[in-house]
Amino acid sequence: MIIHQPELLKRDDHTIVYSKIELLKPRENFPDYLWYRIPDRFADHISLQSDPFLIPGLLAGMHFQEDIEVRGTVSPRLAYHLSEYQYLLHLRMPNAVTPVDIKYAHLKPLQAKPTAVGSTFSGGVDSFFTLWKHLPQNQPIPDYHITHALFILGFDILNKDKDRYQILFSRYQNALKQINVELLPLETNLVSVIIPRMKFPYFYGPVLIGAAHVFGNLFKHFFISSSSDYWQIKSWTSSSDPTSDPLLSADTLNIIHFGARYRRVEKIEEISDWELVQKHLRVCFPNDFAIETLNCSRCEKCVRTMIPIYALGKMKNYPTFEKPFTSNLDGLRWARKFDHSKGYVKEIVPFVRKHKPNLIPWLRMAVLAGYLRYCSLKLIPGFLRKWLQRFGYFVDPLAQKNAFENPSISEFIRSTIASVR
């Protein structure tokens, strides 16, 4: 695999930074270019190091077992740690990735002195919690006060939902101004490296960290909000945790994985009275929600978030849920989308027992019914699942064509290069 020197293109009022990714053996549905699209007003923050492309591109090289040649400039600190990073990923996911050799044309730190502190941001529990813990009133060390947050189109918001992304961006931009945090927009096709070859929940970490590196002239510290705690990390497989993420730091950019020592219910409890969260919390992944309420209240993430909020007696403060819990009976909704493999029962049940014990019988029924439903769905044969997809069942939105690719941008890059030649 060859990762070419990053280049810049201008289109309308945006700057596109891209790198050609050349595989030794062509693969179906693999992108020719990895790219980031950034409004021109933030163009001065863009780094032309190869770090933002090597980090996600490494996953493809490891998956296809192709050695990598990087023709741009790479941070020496990043290069030094990639051997250990590859070993760690292979140890956890040996059937998906294998260590490869990497050849560097240039090893040199970025010639910049960034001063900002950034964080990933989606509007969810983890990202709001990270912001909360790094506000001046909660973090006594000024060097770790978050100044910017990164909101990505092409990560948890798919290409087909770009209009909704713009509405959400405006909403969150105005909300975060209240705490003196500037929201940065970014569009990318990085996830197309992963889908459908690898499991997205296992390998999303390099996408977020690659996006941080493209703003190398801006960030000195960048927080990756933990989606799994230390208890879950013992049994869950992921490329993003406190041991792996810091290995993707550069000489001028320190990557910090934050929040793993807190259970999800603890995060919810701590931020539950924060008005910013009450008005703007968004946990709904399918994006199948009314834009006014943000959360469908039916998917698994919505329900397991509402349970602790309801147990705390604060559900009425959250207008962002389309159909909030109003009674213990509503706890049975968990059965509809319950997945025991996600492991949240072990933290939710003790939390509810402490704060609202009369909800426990309803949750136990939901867990039992959900477990039976989960096992029954596993028994449905493949041919029947395929037939049911005609009616909208068992359709994976992540696997849809161009879910993580904006064809117009990729075609613009190809046509522009062709015209120059």
JOKAHU-V344543 format. One record per backbone hydrogen bond with DSSP energy under -0.5 kcal/mol. CO is the residue of the C=O (numbers start at 0). NH is the residue of the N-H. E is the energy in kcal/mol with one decimal. If there is no record, write none. Layout:
co=[CO,CO]
nh=[NH,NH]
e=[E,E]
//
This chain:
co=[0,1,1,2,2,6,8,10,12,13,14,14,15,15,16,17,18,19,19,20,21,26,31,33,34,35,36,37,38,39,41,42,44,49,49,50,52,53,54,55,55,56,57,58,59,60,60,61,67,67,68,68,69,71,72,72,73,74,75,76,77,78,80,81,82,83,84,85,86,87,88,92,92,100,102,105,105,109,115,115,116,116,117,118,122,123,124,125,126,127,128,129,130,131,133,134,134,137,139,140,141,146,147,148,148,149,149,150,151,151,152,155,156,156,157,158,160,161,162,163,164,165,166,167,168,169,170,171,172,173,174,175,175,176,181,183,185,186,188,189,190,190,193,193,197,198,198,199,199,201,203,203,204,205,206,207,208,209,210,211,212,213,214,214,217,217,219,220,221,222,222,223,228,229,231,231,238,240,243,244,245,252,252,253,255,255,257,258,259,262,263,264,265,266,267,268,270,272,273,273,274,275,276,277,282,286,289,289,292,294,298,299,300,301,302,303,304,305,306,307,308,309,313,314,316,317,319,319,320,326,327,328,329,330,331,332,332,333,333,338,339,343,343,344,346,347,348,349,350,351,355,356,358,359,360,361,362,363,364,365,366,367,368,369,370,371,372,373,374,375,376,380,381,382,383,384,386,387,387,388,391,393,394,395,396,399,401,402,404,405,405,406,407,408,409,410,411,412,413,414,415,416]
nh=[68,3,21,70,71,17,15,13,39,10,16,37,8,17,35,6,33,3,21,22,1,29,20,18,188,16,186,14,41,42,44,45,216,52,53,54,56,57,58,58,59,60,61,62,63,64,65,97,69,102,2,70,104,105,49,50,107,78,79,80,81,81,84,85,86,87,88,89,90,91,92,95,96,67,69,73,107,111,219,220,146,147,222,149,281,127,128,129,130,131,132,133,133,134,145,137,138,139,141,143,144,181,118,150,183,120,151,185,153,154,187,157,153,154,160,161,164,165,166,167,168,169,170,171,172,173,174,175,176,177,177,178,180,179,148,150,152,36,191,192,193,194,196,197,199,201,202,202,203,238,206,207,208,209,210,211,212,213,214,214,215,46,217,218,114,115,253,117,255,119,224,257,232,233,234,235,240,244,246,247,248,249,254,221,223,257,225,261,229,266,267,268,269,270,271,271,273,274,276,277,278,279,280,319,284,288,292,293,294,321,302,303,304,305,306,307,308,309,310,311,313,312,316,317,318,320,294,321,323,329,330,331,332,333,334,335,336,336,337,341,342,346,347,348,350,351,352,353,354,355,358,359,362,363,364,365,366,367,368,369,370,371,372,373,374,375,376,377,378,378,379,384,385,386,387,388,389,390,392,391,394,395,396,398,399,402,404,158,406,408,409,410,411,412,413,414,415,416,417,418,419,420]
e=[-2.8,-0.7,-2.9,-2.6,-0.5,-2.3,-3.2,-2.1,-2.7,-2.5,-0.5,-2.8,-2.3,-0.5,-2.2,-2.6,-2.3,-2.5,-0.6,-0.7,-2.7,-1.4,-2.8,-2.2,-1.2,-2.2,-2.1,-3.5,-2.3,-1.9,-1.8,-1.6,-1.9,-1.4,-2.8,-2.1,-2.0,-2.5,-0.5,-0.8,-0.8,-2.1,-2.7,-2.4,-3.0,-0.8,-2.4,-1.2,-0.5,-3.0,-2.8,-0.6,-2.2,-1.0,-3.4,-0.5,-1.8,-2.5,-2.5,-1.4,-1.0,-0.6,-2.3,-2.6,-2.1,-2.3,-2.4,-2.6,-2.3,-1.8,-2.9,-1.6,-1.9,-2.9,-3.1,-2.3,-0.6,-1.9,-3.0,-1.2,-2.7,-2.2,-2.7,-2.6,-3.4,-2.2,-2.4,-2.1,-2.0,-2.7,-2.4,-0.7,-1.2,-1.2,-1.0,-1.9,-2.3,-0.5,-0.8,-2.1,-1.9,-2.6,-0.7,-0.5,-3.4,-1.9,-0.6,-1.5,-0.6,-0.6,-1.9,-0.5,-2.5,-0.6,-1.5,-1.5,-2.2,-1.9,-1.5,-2.6,-3.0,-2.1,-2.0,-3.0,-2.9,-1.9,-1.8,-2.9,-1.1,-0.6,-1.2,-1.4,-2.3,-1.6,-2.4,-2.8,-3.1,-3.2,-1.7,-2.1,-1.2,-2.3,-1.0,-2.9,-0.5,-1.1,-1.2,-0.7,-0.8,-1.7,-0.9,-1.6,-2.3,-2.3,-2.0,-1.5,-2.0,-1.3,-0.5,-1.1,-1.3,-2.1,-2.1,-2.0,-0.8,-2.4,-3.0,-2.5,-2.9,-1.8,-0.6,-2.6,-2.5,-1.0,-1.6,-2.9,-0.6,-2.1,-1.1,-2.2,-1.5,-2.8,-0.6,-2.4,-3.1,-0.6,-3.4,-1.6,-2.5,-1.9,-2.4,-2.2,-2.2,-2.0,-0.8,-0.5,-1.6,-0.6,-0.7,-2.2,-2.0,-1.1,-2.1,-0.6,-0.6,-1.0,-0.8,-2.7,-0.6,-2.3,-2.2,-2.3,-1.0,-2.4,-2.0,-0.6,-1.2,-3.2,-2.5,-1.7,-2.2,-1.5,-1.6,-1.9,-0.7,-1.0,-1.6,-0.6,-0.6,-1.1,-2.0,-1.9,-2.1,-1.5,-1.6,-1.1,-0.7,-0.6,-0.7,-1.8,-1.3,-1.0,-2.6,-2.2,-1.4,-2.8,-2.7,-1.6,-1.9,-3.5,-2.1,-1.4,-1.9,-2.6,-1.9,-2.0,-2.8,-2.3,-2.7,-2.9,-2.5,-2.1,-2.3,-2.8,-2.5,-2.3,-2.4,-1.4,-0.8,-1.0,-1.1,-2.0,-2.4,-1.8,-2.4,-1.2,-1.3,-1.6,-1.8,-1.5,-0.6,-0.6,-0.8,-1.3,-0.9,-1.8,-0.6,-2.6,-0.9,-1.1,-1.8,-2.6,-1.8,-2.3,-2.2,-2.9,-2.3,-2.2,-2.4,-2.1,-1.6,-1.8]
//
